[in-house]
């Protein structure tokens, strides 16, 4: 497994590094830091002086970046595998995404806390990465002290197959207990606001959903995990978060699906879960 650990100096970055203790030894681990060096904007200053100011700032940021990489490297668990340090200049999200396309199997990063409005309008670095990365992304916004229980949220067969491929790679240091969760929404998106699922259909939908998650759990059991299915009725993001608390989950796994402008304005379920979860969230695709 090839792992990309993107760090920015926040406390979350240090927790992301510690979280690797629960994953299997990597074939390669790239410790990555992107520096967004500001360009001086002094219209009255001659270009030579402006360039000198920029070079001075860049040199200072590069030195600090190297110190950061060394500090993070010192915190890595001993079993993580061979480590390569990488320092680049540019927009962090763009550089992390470019690095993730280089045959990376898992991207790991911390999540800085920003306001929900800012995230919806502009997107944080972590949200941009989970939206566009070609590989699964683990976002750590709380300490991952153990990995005993994970909640795997799946919407349908496509999500399930992607999740099963991830689990089949045996990414964790030790197999964990997995609750395979699917949420039956209160209302169908095409129905008028407030229209509820008729009782005559609810039992059939619940039975089908239960059979679906039980089937996924059975396949995980064959792969060596202790797994059980659970189908609930409610709002997807809220129920995933509640079930994570109920099961005292150490990790939530969820697929990432986006549909154009709707993701930008309303946010996807995965983004909503990422914003409010009290444990690390792994977004797979």
HELIX and SHEET records of a PDB file:
HELIX    1   1 UNK A   11  UNK A   19  1                                   9    
HELIX    2   2 UNK A   20  UNK A   22  5                                   3    
HELIX    3   3 UNK A   47  UNK A   75  1                                  29    
HELIX    4   4 UNK A   92  UNK A  100  1                                   9    
HELIX    5   5 UNK A  116  UNK A  121  1                                   6    
HELIX    6   6 UNK A  125  UNK A  132  1                                   8    
HELIX    7   7 UNK A  157  UNK A  168  1                                  12    
HELIX    8   8 UNK A  199  UNK A  222  1                                  24    
HELIX    9   9 UNK A  236  UNK A  246  1                                  11    
HELIX   10  10 UNK A  261  UNK A  266  1                                   6    
HELIX   11  11 UNK A  269  UNK A  276  1                                   8    
SHEET    1   A10 UNK A  83  UNK A  89  0                                        
SHEET    2   A10 UNK A  28  UNK A  35  1                                        
SHEET    3   A10 UNK A   2  UNK A   6  1                                        
SHEET    4   A10 UNK A 106  UNK A 110  1                                        
SHEET    5   A10 UNK A 136  UNK A 140  1                                        
SHEET    6   A10 UNK A 280  UNK A 284 -1                                        
SHEET    7   A10 UNK A 251  UNK A 255  1                                        
SHEET    8   A10 UNK A 149  UNK A 153  1                                        
SHEET    9   A10 UNK A 177  UNK A 184  1                                        
SHEET   10   A10 UNK A 226  UNK A 233  1                                        
END                                                                             
